[in-house]
Amino acid sequence: MNGVYRSDDTGATWLRINDDKHRYGNAGDALAGDPRIWGRVYLGTNGRGILYADRTGPVPSSSVTPSSSVRPSSPVSPSASVPPSASPSASPSTSGGCSAAYKVTGSWSGGFQGEVTVTNNGATATTGWTVKWTFTGGQTVSQAWGGTATQSGTAVTVTNASYNGALASGASTTFGFLGGTTGTTNPVPSLVSCSRVP
């Protein structure tokens, strides 16, 4: 194996995360991302330990423009995944100089995965943000990454993680969460509000 690559933009560009001194003959199937630390990947190798790589730059916005980047010489095949049964989303809500766009990225019996993109619409950088919504179908948030989620009854509040609160004007970040459902519906919240910390 000559290189281990990672993509921040669903495969449009690739970045090598190892160097020529750290090439491995077999990586097997032991490659995983860390949901607690954005951009961290772990690679179990052929007896030489575990390689892990962290991002060194800022978290990319949702509109990444490819620059000079390395592409792998062989095609990369994603592992099997279950397609979402529906992808409902709410229109972005803008208030307080930021917007939040909520969408369901996957669902299964009794649960779902959601994603919210936070964009700084203000003229200056933020030092933090808070996103709020209210569930109407009995949903619960069980886990979150890219932010700290709390739920009181039907009201959900998510605040930025330590690494993604500072957003330049026009920049975006995304957080995700796992949720539970009761019954057969998972209505998307009609109002998702966002407020920024100057």
C-alpha positions in Angstrom: 0.0 0.0 0.0 1.6 3.3 -1.0 -0.8 5.7 0.6 -3.8 6.2 2.8 -6.2 8.9 1.7 -9.0 10.9 3.2 -11.7 13.1 1.6 -13.5 16.0 3.3 -15.8 16.6 0.4 -17.4 13.3 -0.4 -14.7 12.2 -2.8 -14.2 15.3 -4.9 -10.6 15.7 -3.7 -8.3 13.4 -1.7 -5.6 14.1 0.8 -2.9 11.6 1.7 -2.7 11.1 5.5 0.5 9.0 5.6 4.0 9.6 4.3 6.6 7.4 2.5 8.1 6.4 5.9 4.8 5.0 7.0 3.6 2.8 4.2 2.0 -0.5 5.1 1.7 -3.8 3.2 -1.8 -4.5 4.3 -4.4 -2.3 6.0 -7.1 -4.9 6.0 -10.5 -3.7 6.9 -9.5 -1.8 10.0 -10.1 1.8 9.0 -12.4 4.0 11.1 -13.3 7.6 11.8 -13.8 9.1 15.2 -17.2 10.7 15.6 -16.0 12.8 18.6 -13.1 14.4 16.7 -13.9 15.8 13.3 -11.4 14.6 10.7 -9.6 12.0 12.8 -9.2 8.6 11.2 -7.6 5.4 12.6 -6.0 2.7 10.6 -5.1 -0.7 12.0 -2.0 -2.0 10.2 -0.3 -5.3 9.7 1.3 -5.6 13.2 3.0 -2.2 13.2 0.5 -0.5 15.5 -2.3 1.9 14.8 -1.9 5.0 12.6 -4.1 7.9 13.4 -4.3 11.2 11.6 -5.8 14.5 12.6 -6.7 17.5 10.4 -4.2 20.3 10.6 -6.3 23.0 8.8 -9.7 24.5 9.5 -12.9 22.5 9.1 -13.9 22.9 5.4 -17.1 24.7 4.5 -19.8 22.9 2.7 -18.7 24.5 -0.6 -15.1 23.3 -1.0 -13.3 24.3 -4.2 -10.8 21.7 -5.2 -7.2 22.8 -5.2 -4.0 21.0 -5.9 -4.6 17.7 -4.2 -3.5 14.1 -4.5 -5.9 11.6 -6.0 -5.4 7.9 -5.4 -4.2 5.9 -8.3 -6.7 3.2 -7.8 -10.4 3.7 -7.4 -11.8 3.9 -3.9 -14.8 1.8 -3.1 -17.0 2.9 -0.2 -18.1 0.2 2.3 -21.6 -1.0 2.1 -24.1 1.4 3.6 -27.9 1.4 4.0 -29.5 4.2 2.0 -31.8 6.4 4.0 -35.5 5.7 3.6 -36.2 9.4 3.3 -34.3 12.6 3.2 -36.6 15.2 4.6 -35.1 18.6 5.4 -36.2 21.9 6.8 -35.6 25.2 5.0 -32.7 27.0 6.5 -33.7 29.4 9.3 -31.8 32.6 9.6 -31.7 34.6 12.8 -29.1 36.5 14.7 -26.6 36.5 11.9 -26.5 32.7 11.3 -28.6 30.1 9.7 -29.2 26.4 10.4 -30.4 23.8 7.9 -31.7 20.5 9.4 -31.9 17.3 7.4 -32.4 13.6 8.0 -29.5 11.6 6.5 -30.7 8.1 7.4 -33.5 6.3 9.1 -34.4 2.9 10.4 -37.1 1.3 12.6 -37.0 3.2 15.9 -34.2 5.7 15.0 -32.6 8.1 12.6 -29.5 10.1 11.9 -29.7 13.9 11.4 -27.4 16.6 10.3 -27.5 20.4 10.7 -25.4 22.8 8.7 -24.6 26.1 10.5 -23.6 29.1 8.4 -22.3 32.4 9.7 -24.3 35.1 7.7 -22.9 37.9 9.7 -20.2 40.4 8.5 -17.8 39.4 11.3 -16.4 36.1 12.6 -18.2 34.2 15.4 -16.7 32.7 18.5 -19.6 30.3 19.0 -23.1 29.4 18.0 -26.3 27.8 19.4 -28.9 25.9 17.4 -32.4 25.2 18.8 -35.5 23.3 17.6 -38.5 21.5 19.0 -39.5 17.9 18.0 -43.2 17.3 17.4 -43.2 13.5 17.0 -41.7 12.3 20.2 -38.2 12.1 18.9 -35.2 12.1 21.2 -31.5 12.9 20.6 -29.2 10.1 22.0 -25.8 11.1 20.7 -24.2 14.1 18.9 -20.9 14.9 17.3 -19.6 18.3 16.2 -21.6 19.9 19.0 -23.0 19.4 22.5 -26.7 18.5 22.5 -29.1 18.8 25.4 -32.8 17.9 25.3 -35.5 19.1 27.7 -38.8 17.5 26.8 -39.3 18.2 23.1 -36.8 21.2 23.0 -33.3 20.5 21.7 -30.3 22.8 22.1 -27.0 22.2 20.4 -23.9 24.4 21.1 -20.7 24.4 19.1 -17.8 22.0 19.9 -14.5 23.5 21.0 -13.1 23.3 17.4 -16.0 24.6 15.3 -17.4 27.7 17.1 -15.1 30.2 15.3 -16.6 30.7 11.9 -15.5 33.4 9.5 -18.2 35.5 7.7 -19.8 33.1 5.2 -18.2 30.0 6.6 -20.2 26.9 7.6 -19.8 23.8 9.8 -21.9 20.7 10.3 -22.9 18.7 13.3 -24.6 15.4 13.4 -26.7 13.4 15.8 -28.5 10.1 16.3 -32.1 10.2 17.4 -34.8 7.8 18.5 -38.4 7.8 17.2 -41.7 6.5 18.6 -44.2 5.3 16.1 -43.8 5.4 12.4 -43.2 9.1 11.7 -40.3 11.4 12.1 -41.5 14.9 11.3 -38.8 17.5 10.5 -38.9 20.5 12.9 -40.6 23.4 11.2 -38.4 26.0 12.9 -34.7 25.5 13.5 -33.2 28.7 15.0 -29.5 29.7 15.1 -27.9 32.4 17.2 -24.2 33.3 17.1 -21.8 34.4 19.8 -19.9 37.5 18.4 
